[in-house]
Amino acid sequence: MSKISFVDNNFQLVDSFLKRDYKDLAEKIRKEKDKLTFYKQQEDMLGGYQITSNEPLTALFGKPFFVVRFVFANIDSMHNKAQENDIIEIFRHLKQLIETQKGYYNIRIPSHIVDAVKAYNTVFQGGYFCGGTVEEVISGKKVEIRLRDGIKVFFADLEYINQHKEELMEMTFESFKSYQGQYHISPVTEEKAGKIYENWIKYSLEHCEGKEVVIAEYQGIPIGFVTIAEKENAVEGVLSAVKEEYRKFGAYRAMISYIVNYGAEKGKSFITSTQFDNFIVQGVWNSIGLKPFYSIYNFHIEKNEE
């Protein structure tokens, strides 16, 4: 199988995936390797990781929370024993660092790089498997927007967001009451999982600066929204909610289709992600034409001061 490269960043990875050409990404990884917390080079393969602080969770729990993201240049997604041994060295370095830098670590492992998964199993014992997320993409085409009579979809301006902020927050809080993410799975974070997502929702809606929120209205009433992030090559669907009593009105599909077409008109891909088990949302995406392009396993490890 041909070699691939990987970064845990959907905006950076998507173009290489769509072109099935990872040369530019591999070169970028090599040029920026000194920004990594640790890396190892072996012939044309480079692998490493970067640790960043999760400031919102650190503040919420009163102890250090970290996120570990991996990068790989010219790696075989199929098993190779020599390659596995190289990656084991990377994970051993990570384990040593965790032993000295105490805290709570969310280790994000690309599911399609089997030797990274095998290396984790070899080096780490204990911890919590907290599910995973899948990233999906559609690019290069506009799609049909199906609008039920009475539904309108549009970008909200700041005035609209400020006018309806409490209403949007309330529908989101209600929507996320039954959400089961990685922080619900971990016994360490389970008690405050709802607050984690509540804080994220509040921050997202309070820091909108215009043309970042797509609204669905039914007969003049906001019944759903999707927030977006946008860069030169892609538009990402980030946070979404639909009022429960309007779930069968097709508002979510209409909003996603609207954003797909917005991106297509600007020559940009549309990307978005969700939990593995969020089958209804993935079904909507797949019916529109989105396809998965990578996924992440979340392993949580806590190392306390002794």
C-alpha positions as CSV (number, residue, x, y, z in Angstrom):
1,M,0.0,0.0,0.0
2,S,1.3,3.5,-0.8
3,K,2.6,5.7,2.1
4,I,0.4,8.4,3.5
5,S,0.9,11.3,5.9
6,F,-1.3,12.5,8.8
7,V,-1.9,15.5,10.9
8,D,-4.7,15.7,13.5
9,N,-6.1,18.8,11.8
10,N,-9.1,18.5,9.4
11,F,-8.3,21.7,7.5
12,Q,-4.7,20.6,6.9
13,L,-5.5,17.0,6.1
14,V,-8.5,17.3,3.8
15,D,-6.8,18.5,0.6
16,S,-4.2,15.8,0.7
17,F,-6.9,13.2,1.2
18,L,-9.0,14.5,-1.7
19,K,-6.0,14.6,-4.1
20,R,-4.7,11.3,-2.7
21,D,-1.3,13.1,-2.7
22,Y,0.5,13.6,0.6
23,K,3.8,15.0,-0.6
24,D,3.1,18.6,0.3
25,L,1.8,17.6,3.7
26,A,4.8,15.4,4.4
27,E,7.1,18.3,3.5
28,K,5.1,20.6,5.8
29,I,5.5,18.2,8.7
30,R,9.2,18.0,8.2
31,K,9.6,21.7,8.0
32,E,7.6,22.2,11.2
33,K,9.0,19.2,13.2
34,D,10.8,21.4,15.7
35,K,7.4,22.7,16.9
36,L,6.5,19.2,18.1
37,T,6.9,18.1,21.7
38,F,8.8,15.0,20.4
39,Y,9.5,13.4,17.0
40,K,11.5,10.5,15.6
41,Q,12.8,10.2,12.0
42,Q,13.7,6.9,10.5
43,E,14.7,7.0,6.8
44,D,11.8,8.8,5.0
45,M,9.3,8.3,7.9
46,L,8.8,10.9,10.6
47,G,6.4,10.5,13.5
48,G,5.8,12.6,16.6
49,Y,3.3,14.2,18.9
50,Q,2.4,17.6,20.3
51,I,1.0,18.3,23.7
52,T,-1.2,21.3,24.3
53,S,-3.0,22.4,27.4
54,N,-6.8,22.1,27.5
55,E,-7.4,25.4,29.3
56,P,-11.2,25.2,29.7
57,L,-11.0,21.8,31.4
58,T,-8.0,22.9,33.5
59,A,-10.0,25.8,34.8
60,L,-13.2,23.7,35.4
61,F,-11.4,20.8,37.3
62,G,-8.7,22.8,38.9
63,K,-5.9,20.5,37.7
64,P,-3.9,20.2,34.4
65,F,-5.7,18.8,31.4
66,F,-3.7,18.1,28.2
67,V,-4.4,17.0,24.6
68,V,-2.0,14.8,22.7
69,R,-2.1,14.9,18.9
70,F,0.1,12.9,16.5
71,V,1.7,13.6,13.2
72,F,3.1,11.1,10.7
73,A,4.9,11.7,7.4
74,N,5.3,8.9,4.9
75,I,3.8,6.2,7.0
76,D,2.2,2.9,5.9
77,S,-1.3,2.6,7.2
78,M,-0.9,-1.2,7.1
79,H,1.1,-3.1,9.7
80,N,4.9,-3.1,9.4
81,K,6.9,-4.5,12.3
82,A,9.9,-2.2,11.9
83,Q,7.5,0.8,11.7
84,E,5.6,-0.4,14.7
85,N,8.9,-0.5,16.7
86,D,9.7,3.1,15.7
87,I,6.2,4.2,16.8
88,I,6.6,2.3,20.1
89,E,9.6,4.5,20.8
90,I,7.5,7.6,20.3
91,F,4.8,6.2,22.7
92,R,7.5,5.3,25.3
93,H,8.7,8.9,25.2
94,L,5.1,10.1,25.8
95,K,4.7,7.7,28.7
96,Q,7.9,9.0,30.3
97,L,6.7,12.5,29.9
98,I,3.3,11.8,31.5
99,E,5.2,10.2,34.4
100,T,7.0,13.5,35.1
101,Q,4.3,16.0,34.0
102,K,1.3,14.9,36.0
103,G,-2.2,15.6,34.7
104,Y,-5.1,14.3,32.8
105,Y,-4.3,13.4,29.1
106,N,-6.6,12.9,26.2
107,I,-4.5,10.9,23.7
108,R,-6.0,11.1,20.2
109,I,-4.9,8.2,18.0
110,P,-5.7,8.0,14.3
111,S,-7.7,4.8,13.9
112,H,-6.5,4.1,10.3
113,I,-2.8,3.9,11.3
114,V,-2.8,0.4,12.8
115,D,0.8,0.6,14.1
116,A,-0.1,3.6,16.2
117,V,-2.9,1.6,17.8
118,K,-0.7,-1.4,18.3
119,A,2.0,0.8,19.8
120,Y,-0.4,2.3,22.3
121,N,-1.5,-1.2,23.4
122,T,2.1,-2.2,23.9
123,V,3.2,0.8,25.9
124,F,0.2,1.9,28.0
125,Q,-1.8,-0.1,30.5
126,G,-4.9,1.2,32.2
127,G,-6.6,4.4,31.3
128,Y,-10.0,4.7,29.7
129,F,-11.1,4.2,26.1
130,C,-13.6,7.0,25.6
131,G,-14.9,6.3,22.1
132,G,-14.0,8.3,19.0
133,T,-14.9,10.8,16.3
134,V,-15.2,10.6,12.6
135,E,-14.5,13.4,10.1
136,E,-16.4,13.6,6.9
137,V,-16.1,15.8,3.7
138,I,-17.8,16.8,0.5
139,S,-16.1,18.8,-2.1
140,G,-16.5,20.1,-5.6
141,K,-20.2,20.0,-6.0
142,K,-23.4,21.8,-4.9
143,V,-26.3,19.8,-3.5
144,E,-30.1,20.0,-3.5
145,I,-31.6,22.0,-0.6
146,R,-34.9,20.5,0.4
147,L,-37.1,23.1,2.1
148,R,-40.4,22.3,3.8
149,D,-43.0,25.0,3.3
150,G,-42.5,27.7,5.9
151,I,-38.7,26.9,6.4
152,K,-36.1,29.5,5.6
153,V,-32.3,29.1,5.9
154,F,-29.8,32.0,6.0
155,F,-26.7,33.4,7.6
156,A,-27.5,35.4,10.8
157,D,-26.0,38.7,11.4
158,L,-24.8,39.9,14.8
159,E,-28.0,41.7,15.5
160,Y,-30.0,38.5,14.9
161,I,-27.7,36.4,17.1
162,N,-27.8,38.9,20.0
163,Q,-31.6,39.1,19.7
164,H,-32.1,35.4,19.8
165,K,-29.0,34.3,21.8
166,E,-30.9,33.0,24.8
167,E,-33.3,31.1,22.6
168,L,-30.4,29.5,20.7
169,M,-28.6,28.6,23.9
170,E,-31.7,27.0,25.4
171,M,-32.3,24.8,22.3
172,T,-28.7,23.7,22.4
173,F,-28.7,22.9,26.1
174,E,-31.8,20.8,25.5
175,S,-30.2,19.1,22.5
176,F,-27.1,18.2,24.4
177,K,-28.8,16.8,27.5
178,S,-28.9,13.3,25.8
179,Y,-25.5,13.7,24.2
180,Q,-22.9,11.1,25.2
181,G,-19.4,12.2,24.3
182,Q,-16.0,11.2,25.5
183,Y,-16.3,13.1,28.8
184,H,-19.4,11.3,29.7
185,I,-17.6,8.0,29.2
186,S,-14.6,8.7,31.4
187,P,-15.4,8.2,35.1
188,V,-13.1,11.0,36.0
189,T,-14.9,13.7,33.9
190,E,-18.4,12.1,33.9
191,E,-19.8,14.2,36.8
192,K,-19.0,17.5,35.0
193,A,-19.4,16.4,31.4
194,G,-22.6,18.4,31.0
195,K,-20.9,21.5,32.2
196,I,-18.0,20.9,29.8
197,Y,-20.4,21.0,26.8
198,E,-22.5,23.8,28.4
199,N,-19.4,26.0,28.6
200,W,-18.5,25.2,25.0
201,I,-21.9,26.1,23.8
202,K,-22.0,29.4,25.7
203,Y,-18.5,30.3,24.5
204,S,-19.4,29.5,20.9
205,L,-22.5,31.7,20.8
206,E,-21.0,34.5,22.8
207,H,-18.0,34.9,20.5
208,C,-19.6,35.0,17.1
209,E,-18.5,37.9,15.0
210,G,-20.9,37.7,12.0
211,K,-21.5,35.2,9.2
212,E,-20.6,32.3,11.5
213,V,-24.1,31.0,12.2
214,V,-26.6,29.5,9.8
215,I,-30.1,29.7,11.0
216,A,-33.2,27.6,10.1
217,E,-36.5,29.4,10.8
218,Y,-40.0,28.0,10.6
219,Q,-42.7,30.6,10.0
220,G,-40.4,33.2,11.4
221,I,-39.3,31.3,14.5
222,P,-35.7,30.0,14.8
223,I,-35.8,26.3,15.1
224,G,-32.2,25.3,14.5
225,F,-28.7,26.6,13.8
226,V,-25.2,25.5,12.8
227,T,-22.0,27.4,13.6
228,I,-19.1,27.3,11.1
229,A,-15.4,27.9,11.0
230,E,-13.9,28.9,7.7
231,K,-10.4,28.9,6.2
232,E,-8.9,29.3,2.7
233,N,-9.6,25.7,1.6
234,A,-12.6,24.6,3.6
235,V,-15.7,25.4,5.7
236,E,-16.3,23.4,8.8
237,G,-19.6,22.7,10.5
238,V,-18.9,22.9,14.2
239,L,-21.8,23.2,16.6
240,S,-25.5,22.5,15.7
241,A,-28.8,22.1,17.4
242,V,-32.5,21.7,16.3
243,K,-35.5,22.2,18.6
244,E,-36.8,18.8,19.5
245,E,-40.4,19.4,18.3
246,Y,-39.1,20.3,14.8
247,R,-36.7,17.4,14.4
248,K,-38.7,15.9,11.5
249,F,-39.0,19.1,9.5
250,G,-35.7,18.6,7.6
251,A,-34.1,21.7,9.1
252,Y,-30.8,20.1,9.9
253,R,-30.3,18.7,6.4
254,A,-31.3,22.0,4.9
255,M,-28.8,23.9,6.9
256,I,-25.9,21.5,6.1
257,S,-26.8,21.6,2.4
258,Y,-26.9,25.4,2.6
259,I,-23.3,25.4,4.0
260,V,-22.1,22.8,1.5
261,N,-23.3,25.1,-1.3
262,Y,-21.8,28.2,0.3
263,G,-18.5,26.4,0.4
264,A,-18.8,25.1,-3.2
265,E,-19.5,28.6,-4.5
266,K,-16.2,29.7,-3.1
267,G,-14.3,26.6,-4.3
268,K,-14.1,25.2,-0.7
269,S,-14.7,21.8,0.8
270,F,-17.2,21.2,3.6
271,I,-15.9,19.2,6.6
272,T,-17.5,18.2,9.8
273,S,-17.2,15.7,12.6
274,T,-19.2,13.8,15.2
275,Q,-19.0,10.8,17.7
276,F,-18.8,7.3,16.2
277,D,-22.3,6.5,17.5
278,N,-24.1,9.6,16.3
279,F,-25.7,7.5,13.5
280,I,-28.7,9.8,12.7
281,V,-26.4,12.8,12.0
282,Q,-24.0,10.6,9.9
283,G,-27.0,9.3,8.0
284,V,-28.0,12.8,7.0
285,W,-24.5,13.6,5.9
286,N,-24.2,10.5,3.8
287,S,-27.5,11.2,2.1
288,I,-26.2,14.5,1.1
289,G,-22.9,13.0,-0.2
290,L,-20.4,13.4,2.6
291,K,-17.8,10.7,3.0
292,P,-15.5,9.9,6.0
293,F,-11.8,10.7,5.6
294,Y,-10.4,10.0,9.0
295,S,-11.3,9.1,12.5
296,I,-9.8,9.3,16.0
297,Y,-9.8,7.0,19.0
298,N,-9.8,8.8,22.3
299,F,-7.8,7.3,25.2
300,H,-7.8,9.1,28.5
301,I,-5.0,8.7,31.1
302,E,-4.8,10.4,34.5
303,K,-1.5,10.7,36.3
304,N,-1.8,12.2,39.8
305,E,0.8,13.5,42.1
306,E,1.7,10.7,44.5
